Amino acid sequence: MYYVPDGTNKCGYYECKVCGEKFLSLQTMESIDCPICEADMDLEIGPDEDMSDVKDTAKLIQVLEGEDVEKMDTLLSLAITGGNYDWI
């Protein structure tokens, strides 16, 4: 699978309020750090700059379980990678 490992039975479906990205995570907490915003964060700061704060920008939309995990992972990965739409 694209976002979570094969065989995952429970995961969280999140949307980042900063970048708008939707993704799956093995975590199921109410809010978590967005991996996309974390990757884009500039850690090189000058003496008069504050370090960017990307804490808990992604909010939980839904907890997915069982077969829904694989379906949502496939659907979200198609939006990014393109591919075969026959399963829909």
Rosetta blueprint (number, residue, H / E / L):
1 M L
2 Y L
3 Y L
4 V L
5 P L
6 D L
7 G L
8 T L
9 N L
10 K E
11 C E
12 G E
13 Y E
14 Y E
15 E E
16 C E
17 K L
18 V L
19 C L
20 G L
21 E L
22 K E
23 F E
24 L E
25 S E
26 L L
27 Q L
28 T L
29 M L
30 E L
31 S E
32 I E
33 D L
34 C L
35 P H
36 I H
37 C H
38 E H
39 A H
40 D H
41 M L
42 D L
43 L L
44 E L
45 I L
46 G L
47 P L
48 D L
49 E L
50 D L
51 M L
52 S L
53 D L
54 V L
55 K L
56 D L
57 T L
58 A E
59 K E
60 L E
61 I E
62 Q E
63 V E
64 L E
65 E E
66 G L
67 E H
68 D H
69 V H
70 E H
71 K H
72 M H
73 D H
74 T H
75 L H
76 L H
77 S H
78 L H
79 A H
80 I H
81 T H
82 G L
83 G L
84 N L
85 Y L
86 D L
87 W L
88 I L
